[in-house]
Amino acid sequence: MAYVRPDYSVARGNAGFNFSVASGQGALRELTGVPIREFNLEPEACIEAYRRGRPMIREMFGEDVRLPGVSTPAISYGHVDGLGSELLFPEGGEVAHTHIYTSLEEGIEALKQPVDFPTAGMAPYFIEFRDKLIEAFPGEGVGLSYGLEGPLTTAYEVRGDGIFIDFMDNPDTFKQFMELLVDSILQFHRFLCGLSGRDPINPSGAGMCDDISSFVPPHLFADLVLPYWDQYFSGMTTGVRSAHVEDLRPDQLHFLEDIGLSSYDPSISPQLHPQIIARRCRVPFAWRLGSYHYREMTCRDVEDFVFQACADGASSVTTHVAEIMCNEETVPKVHAFIRAGKEAKRLVTEGCPRKEIAQKVSAEGQENLWHDWTGYKGA
């Protein structure tokens, strides 16, 4: 079945408004004191963090904060690990990886070779890691967070900074490299689906995370990004397409319609705010309150954030309880986010015009949001 593009004349209205507050593995580690390196490499430490940490999150933040589902450590570099990148697990820091191709030509030759992803890199280790979690948490769905990234992000993972010169100086070779690389991403995706018996082509939809695509200038985006996004989505779904892409510029937003997204998550994007996104494209979008923002915001500031984002066209607002939020000072601010999210959702569901929801924003919030939120002055 061919992919059917959204009807953007009604897409944002049909999306309505929602909110979400989730927590993750960082919060588990913070509250239990389990060091990140041990969490990432030792099943027993990971099991301890989940067993003790989830009740602690619930006790601190309440029922409205979604608890993290049981999963192996969050590693986005499973695919490139299978290609030969070494996973690095520093003391006190997030997992990293090595860049393996010194040139596009080297990468092209390597990507032409078959890869047995079930036995490559640390895949066997994390498959066994998941088996231990399944044994420890009977009856719960246990995820394998040994993942993959979108096309341009994967290109950076294997080439490093060289990729930014590649697409400018050698566009034809870059295109050959990218086609092979996306095919490799899809092979890895099929491997993951086979572990759980899933159909590699999901008729409902598929998501993509591709932050590095924001580095491609607008005049090159249609030629050097969209074909590989389309190849990626076509190899994963006949249904809706969603994407998480951080740090896009306003002049890149219309490409989200060109590729046919049904939803867009800009997450941390300092060049944007909801008014810019709403003006520049018609794709339903989320707007995130980052963990670092809470340090300088009051409860009223947080409520203003939610109501203003809703008034300005966001289809949802999200926040994620991270390490630096696991303290008594932040708890009432998270509750303020939840309180405002529920109220904004109720108003939109009952048919309240978005412009009227702006009346819920304080005078100070109306003056400041989004004045200092973005450093981009040409929106």
Secondary structure as a PSIPRED ss2 file (coil, helix, strand):
# PSIPRED VFORMAT (PSIPRED V4.0)

   1 M C   1.000  0.000  0.000
   2 A C   1.000  0.000  0.000
   3 Y C   1.000  0.000  0.000
   4 V C   1.000  0.000  0.000
   5 R C   1.000  0.000  0.000
   6 P C   1.000  0.000  0.000
   7 D C   1.000  0.000  0.000
   8 Y C   1.000  0.000  0.000
   9 S C   1.000  0.000  0.000
  10 V C   1.000  0.000  0.000
  11 A H   0.000  1.000  0.000
  12 R H   0.000  1.000  0.000
  13 G H   0.000  1.000  0.000
  14 N H   0.000  1.000  0.000
  15 A H   0.000  1.000  0.000
  16 G C   1.000  0.000  0.000
  17 F C   1.000  0.000  0.000
  18 N E   0.000  0.000  1.000
  19 F E   0.000  0.000  1.000
  20 S E   0.000  0.000  1.000
  21 V E   0.000  0.000  1.000
  22 A E   0.000  0.000  1.000
  23 S E   0.000  0.000  1.000
  24 G C   1.000  0.000  0.000
  25 Q H   0.000  1.000  0.000
  26 G H   0.000  1.000  0.000
  27 A H   0.000  1.000  0.000
  28 L H   0.000  1.000  0.000
  29 R H   0.000  1.000  0.000
  30 E H   0.000  1.000  0.000
  31 L H   0.000  1.000  0.000
  32 T H   0.000  1.000  0.000
  33 G C   1.000  0.000  0.000
  34 V C   1.000  0.000  0.000
  35 P C   1.000  0.000  0.000
  36 I H   0.000  1.000  0.000
  37 R H   0.000  1.000  0.000
  38 E H   0.000  1.000  0.000
  39 F H   0.000  1.000  0.000
  40 N H   0.000  1.000  0.000
  41 L H   0.000  1.000  0.000
  42 E C   1.000  0.000  0.000
  43 P H   0.000  1.000  0.000
  44 E H   0.000  1.000  0.000
  45 A H   0.000  1.000  0.000
  46 C H   0.000  1.000  0.000
  47 I H   0.000  1.000  0.000
  48 E H   0.000  1.000  0.000
  49 A H   0.000  1.000  0.000
  50 Y H   0.000  1.000  0.000
  51 R H   0.000  1.000  0.000
  52 R H   0.000  1.000  0.000
  53 G H   0.000  1.000  0.000
  54 R H   0.000  1.000  0.000
  55 P H   0.000  1.000  0.000
  56 M H   0.000  1.000  0.000
  57 I H   0.000  1.000  0.000
  58 R H   0.000  1.000  0.000
  59 E H   0.000  1.000  0.000
  60 M H   0.000  1.000  0.000
  61 F H   0.000  1.000  0.000
  62 G C   1.000  0.000  0.000
  63 E C   1.000  0.000  0.000
  64 D C   1.000  0.000  0.000
  65 V C   1.000  0.000  0.000
  66 R E   0.000  0.000  1.000
  67 L C   1.000  0.000  0.000
  68 P C   1.000  0.000  0.000
  69 G C   1.000  0.000  0.000
  70 V C   1.000  0.000  0.000
  71 S E   0.000  0.000  1.000
  72 T C   1.000  0.000  0.000
  73 P C   1.000  0.000  0.000
  74 A C   1.000  0.000  0.000
  75 I E   0.000  0.000  1.000
  76 S C   1.000  0.000  0.000
  77 Y C   1.000  0.000  0.000
  78 G H   0.000  1.000  0.000
  79 H H   0.000  1.000  0.000
  80 V H   0.000  1.000  0.000
  81 D H   0.000  1.000  0.000
  82 G H   0.000  1.000  0.000
  83 L H   0.000  1.000  0.000
  84 G C   1.000  0.000  0.000
  85 S C   1.000  0.000  0.000
  86 E C   1.000  0.000  0.000
  87 L E   0.000  0.000  1.000
  88 L E   0.000  0.000  1.000
  89 F C   1.000  0.000  0.000
  90 P C   1.000  0.000  0.000
  91 E C   1.000  0.000  0.000
  92 G C   1.000  0.000  0.000
  93 G C   1.000  0.000  0.000
  94 E C   1.000  0.000  0.000
  95 V C   1.000  0.000  0.000
  96 A E   0.000  0.000  1.000
  97 H E   0.000  0.000  1.000
  98 T C   1.000  0.000  0.000
  99 H C   1.000  0.000  0.000
 100 I C   1.000  0.000  0.000
 101 Y C   1.000  0.000  0.000
 102 T C   1.000  0.000  0.000
 103 S C   1.000  0.000  0.000
 104 L H   0.000  1.000  0.000
 105 E H   0.000  1.000  0.000
 106 E H   0.000  1.000  0.000
 107 G H   0.000  1.000  0.000
 108 I H   0.000  1.000  0.000
 109 E H   0.000  1.000  0.000
 110 A H   0.000  1.000  0.000
 111 L H   0.000  1.000  0.000
 112 K C   1.000  0.000  0.000
 113 Q C   1.000  0.000  0.000
 114 P C   1.000  0.000  0.000
 115 V C   1.000  0.000  0.000
 116 D C   1.000  0.000  0.000
 117 F H   0.000  1.000  0.000
 118 P H   0.000  1.000  0.000
 119 T H   0.000  1.000  0.000
 120 A C   1.000  0.000  0.000
 121 G C   1.000  0.000  0.000
 122 M C   1.000  0.000  0.000
 123 A H   0.000  1.000  0.000
 124 P H   0.000  1.000  0.000
 125 Y H   0.000  1.000  0.000
 126 F H   0.000  1.000  0.000
 127 I H   0.000  1.000  0.000
 128 E H   0.000  1.000  0.000
 129 F H   0.000  1.000  0.000
 130 R H   0.000  1.000  0.000
 131 D H   0.000  1.000  0.000
 132 K H   0.000  1.000  0.000
 133 L H   0.000  1.000  0.000
 134 I H   0.000  1.000  0.000
 135 E H   0.000  1.000  0.000
 136 A H   0.000  1.000  0.000
 137 F C   1.000  0.000  0.000
 138 P C   1.000  0.000  0.000
 139 G C   1.000  0.000  0.000
 140 E C   1.000  0.000  0.000
 141 G C   1.000  0.000  0.000
 142 V C   1.000  0.000  0.000
 143 G E   0.000  0.000  1.000
 144 L C   1.000  0.000  0.000
 145 S C   1.000  0.000  0.000
 146 Y E   0.000  0.000  1.000
 147 G C   1.000  0.000  0.000
 148 L C   1.000  0.000  0.000
 149 E C   1.000  0.000  0.000
 150 G C   1.000  0.000  0.000
 151 P H   0.000  1.000  0.000
 152 L H   0.000  1.000  0.000
 153 T H   0.000  1.000  0.000
 154 T H   0.000  1.000  0.000
 155 A H   0.000  1.000  0.000
 156 Y H   0.000  1.000  0.000
 157 E H   0.000  1.000  0.000
 158 V H   0.000  1.000  0.000
 159 R H   0.000  1.000  0.000
 160 G C   1.000  0.000  0.000
 161 D C   1.000  0.000  0.000
 162 G H   0.000  1.000  0.000
 163 I H   0.000  1.000  0.000
 164 F H   0.000  1.000  0.000
 165 I H   0.000  1.000  0.000
 166 D H   0.000  1.000  0.000
 167 F H   0.000  1.000  0.000
 168 M H   0.000  1.000  0.000
 169 D H   0.000  1.000  0.000
 170 N C   1.000  0.000  0.000
 171 P H   0.000  1.000  0.000
 172 D H   0.000  1.000  0.000
 173 T H   0.000  1.000  0.000
 174 F H   0.000  1.000  0.000
 175 K H   0.000  1.000  0.000
 176 Q H   0.000  1.000  0.000
 177 F H   0.000  1.000  0.000
 178 M H   0.000  1.000  0.000
 179 E H   0.000  1.000  0.000
 180 L H   0.000  1.000  0.000
 181 L H   0.000  1.000  0.000
 182 V H   0.000  1.000  0.000
 183 D H   0.000  1.000  0.000
 184 S H   0.000  1.000  0.000
 185 I H   0.000  1.000  0.000
 186 L H   0.000  1.000  0.000
 187 Q H   0.000  1.000  0.000
 188 F H   0.000  1.000  0.000
 189 H H   0.000  1.000  0.000
 190 R H   0.000  1.000  0.000
 191 F H   0.000  1.000  0.000
 192 L H   0.000  1.000  0.000
 193 C H   0.000  1.000  0.000
 194 G H   0.000  1.000  0.000
 195 L H   0.000  1.000  0.000
 196 S H   0.000  1.000  0.000
 197 G C   1.000  0.000  0.000
 198 R C   1.000  0.000  0.000
 199 D C   1.000  0.000  0.000
 200 P C   1.000  0.000  0.000
 201 I C   1.000  0.000  0.000
 202 N E   0.000  0.000  1.000
 203 P C   1.000  0.000  0.000
 204 S C   1.000  0.000  0.000
 205 G E   0.000  0.000  1.000
 206 A E   0.000  0.000  1.000
 207 G E   0.000  0.000  1.000
 208 M E   0.000  0.000  1.000
 209 C E   0.000  0.000  1.000
 210 D C   1.000  0.000  0.000
 211 D H   0.000  1.000  0.000
 212 I H   0.000  1.000  0.000
 213 S H   0.000  1.000  0.000
 214 S H   0.000  1.000  0.000
 215 F H   0.000  1.000  0.000
 216 V C   1.000  0.000  0.000
 217 P C   1.000  0.000  0.000
 218 P H   0.000  1.000  0.000
 219 H H   0.000  1.000  0.000
 220 L H   0.000  1.000  0.000
 221 F H   0.000  1.000  0.000
 222 A H   0.000  1.000  0.000
 223 D H   0.000  1.000  0.000
 224 L H   0.000  1.000  0.000
 225 V C   1.000  0.000  0.000
 226 L H   0.000  1.000  0.000
 227 P H   0.000  1.000  0.000
 228 Y H   0.000  1.000  0.000
 229 W H   0.000  1.000  0.000
 230 D H   0.000  1.000  0.000
 231 Q H   0.000  1.000  0.000
 232 Y H   0.000  1.000  0.000
 233 F H   0.000  1.000  0.000
 234 S H   0.000  1.000  0.000
 235 G C   1.000  0.000  0.000
 236 M C   1.000  0.000  0.000
 237 T E   0.000  0.000  1.000
 238 T C   1.000  0.000  0.000
 239 G C   1.000  0.000  0.000
 240 V E   0.000  0.000  1.000
 241 R E   0.000  0.000  1.000
 242 S E   0.000  0.000  1.000
 243 A E   0.000  0.000  1.000
 244 H E   0.000  0.000  1.000
 245 V C   1.000  0.000  0.000
 246 E C   1.000  0.000  0.000
 247 D C   1.000  0.000  0.000
 248 L C   1.000  0.000  0.000
 249 R C   1.000  0.000  0.000
 250 P H   0.000  1.000  0.000
 251 D H   0.000  1.000  0.000
 252 Q H   0.000  1.000  0.000
 253 L C   1.000  0.000  0.000
 254 H H   0.000  1.000  0.000
 255 F H   0.000  1.000  0.000
 256 L H   0.000  1.000  0.000
 257 E H   0.000  1.000  0.000
 258 D H   0.000  1.000  0.000
 259 I C   1.000  0.000  0.000
 260 G C   1.000  0.000  0.000
 261 L E   0.000  0.000  1.000
 262 S E   0.000  0.000  1.000
 263 S E   0.000  0.000  1.000
 264 Y E   0.000  0.000  1.000
 265 D E   0.000  0.000  1.000
 266 P C   1.000  0.000  0.000
 267 S C   1.000  0.000  0.000
 268 I C   1.000  0.000  0.000
 269 S C   1.000  0.000  0.000
 270 P C   1.000  0.000  0.000
 271 Q C   1.000  0.000  0.000
 272 L C   1.000  0.000  0.000
 273 H C   1.000  0.000  0.000
 274 P H   0.000  1.000  0.000
 275 Q H   0.000  1.000  0.000
 276 I H   0.000  1.000  0.000
 277 I H   0.000  1.000  0.000
 278 A H   0.000  1.000  0.000
 279 R H   0.000  1.000  0.000
 280 R H   0.000  1.000  0.000
 281 C C   1.000  0.000  0.000
 282 R C   1.000  0.000  0.000
 283 V C   1.000  0.000  0.000
 284 P C   1.000  0.000  0.000
 285 F E   0.000  0.000  1.000
 286 A E   0.000  0.000  1.000
 287 W E   0.000  0.000  1.000
 288 R E   0.000  0.000  1.000
 289 L E   0.000  0.000  1.000
 290 G C   1.000  0.000  0.000
 291 S H   0.000  1.000  0.000
 292 Y H   0.000  1.000  0.000
 293 H H   0.000  1.000  0.000
 294 Y H   0.000  1.000  0.000
 295 R H   0.000  1.000  0.000
 296 E H   0.000  1.000  0.000
 297 M C   1.000  0.000  0.000
 298 T C   1.000  0.000  0.000
 299 C H   0.000  1.000  0.000
 300 R H   0.000  1.000  0.000
 301 D H   0.000  1.000  0.000
 302 V H   0.000  1.000  0.000
 303 E H   0.000  1.000  0.000
 304 D H   0.000  1.000  0.000
 305 F H   0.000  1.000  0.000
 306 V H   0.000  1.000  0.000
 307 F H   0.000  1.000  0.000
 308 Q H   0.000  1.000  0.000
 309 A H   0.000  1.000  0.000
 310 C H   0.000  1.000  0.000
 311 A H   0.000  1.000  0.000
 312 D C   1.000  0.000  0.000
 313 G C   1.000  0.000  0.000
 314 A C   1.000  0.000  0.000
 315 S C   1.000  0.000  0.000
 316 S E   0.000  0.000  1.000
 317 V E   0.000  0.000  1.000
 318 T E   0.000  0.000  1.000
 319 T E   0.000  0.000  1.000
 320 H E   0.000  0.000  1.000
 321 V E   0.000  0.000  1.000
 322 A C   1.000  0.000  0.000
 323 E H   0.000  1.000  0.000
 324 I H   0.000  1.000  0.000
 325 M H   0.000  1.000  0.000
 326 C C   1.000  0.000  0.000
 327 N C   1.000  0.000  0.000
 328 E C   1.000  0.000  0.000
 329 E C   1.000  0.000  0.000
 330 T C   1.000  0.000  0.000
 331 V H   0.000  1.000  0.000
 332 P H   0.000  1.000  0.000
 333 K H   0.000  1.000  0.000
 334 V H   0.000  1.000  0.000
 335 H H   0.000  1.000  0.000
 336 A H   0.000  1.000  0.000
 337 F H   0.000  1.000  0.000
 338 I H   0.000  1.000  0.000
 339 R H   0.000  1.000  0.000
 340 A H   0.000  1.000  0.000
 341 G H   0.000  1.000  0.000
 342 K H   0.000  1.000  0.000
 343 E H   0.000  1.000  0.000
 344 A H   0.000  1.000  0.000
 345 K H   0.000  1.000  0.000
 346 R H   0.000  1.000  0.000
 347 L H   0.000  1.000  0.000
 348 V H   0.000  1.000  0.000
 349 T H   0.000  1.000  0.000
 350 E C   1.000  0.000  0.000
 351 G C   1.000  0.000  0.000
 352 C C   1.000  0.000  0.000
 353 P C   1.000  0.000  0.000
 354 R H   0.000  1.000  0.000
 355 K H   0.000  1.000  0.000
 356 E H   0.000  1.000  0.000
 357 I H   0.000  1.000  0.000
 358 A H   0.000  1.000  0.000
 359 Q H   0.000  1.000  0.000
 360 K H   0.000  1.000  0.000
 361 V C   1.000  0.000  0.000
 362 S C   1.000  0.000  0.000
 363 A H   0.000  1.000  0.000
 364 E H   0.000  1.000  0.000
 365 G H   0.000  1.000  0.000
 366 Q H   0.000  1.000  0.000
 367 E H   0.000  1.000  0.000
 368 N H   0.000  1.000  0.000
 369 L C   1.000  0.000  0.000
 370 W C   1.000  0.000  0.000
 371 H C   1.000  0.000  0.000
 372 D C   1.000  0.000  0.000
 373 W C   1.000  0.000  0.000
 374 T C   1.000  0.000  0.000
 375 G C   1.000  0.000  0.000
 376 Y C   1.000  0.000  0.000
 377 K C   1.000  0.000  0.000
 378 G C   1.000  0.000  0.000
 379 A C   1.000  0.000  0.000
